[in-house]
Amino acid sequence: MKKVSIIDVAREAGVSVSTVSLVLRQKGKISEATIEKVHAAITALG
């Protein structure tokens, strides 16, 4: 199975790689909706 990259998560969530990074590091002002999209993408990709 292929490793999931931050780029894959960004594409799945429809956000930038920077946004995924901020969500994962819990930095910056990110809306709850965006955080949920990123977490959903991570779950979907495994």
C-alpha positions in Angstrom: 0.0 0.0 0.0 1.3 3.5 -1.0 2.1 5.9 1.8 -0.3 8.8 2.0 1.5 12.2 1.6 0.4 15.6 2.7 -0.1 16.4 -1.0 -2.7 13.5 -1.2 -4.5 14.8 1.9 -4.6 18.4 0.5 -6.0 17.2 -2.8 -8.6 15.0 -1.1 -9.7 17.9 1.2 -9.6 20.5 -1.5 -7.2 22.7 0.5 -3.6 23.8 0.1 -0.6 21.8 1.4 0.1 24.7 3.8 -3.4 24.4 5.3 -3.0 20.7 5.9 0.4 21.4 7.6 -1.2 24.1 9.8 -4.0 21.7 10.8 -1.6 18.9 11.6 0.6 21.2 13.7 -2.4 22.9 15.3 -1.1 26.3 14.4 -2.7 29.4 12.9 -6.3 30.4 12.6 -8.1 27.7 10.7 -11.8 27.4 10.6 -13.5 24.3 12.2 -15.0 23.4 8.8 -11.5 23.3 7.2 -10.1 21.3 10.1 -13.0 18.8 9.8 -12.4 18.5 6.0 -8.7 17.8 6.6 -9.4 15.2 9.2 -12.1 13.6 7.0 -9.6 13.4 4.1 -7.0 11.7 6.4 -9.5 9.2 7.6 -10.7 8.5 4.0 -7.2 8.0 2.7 -6.2 5.7 5.6 
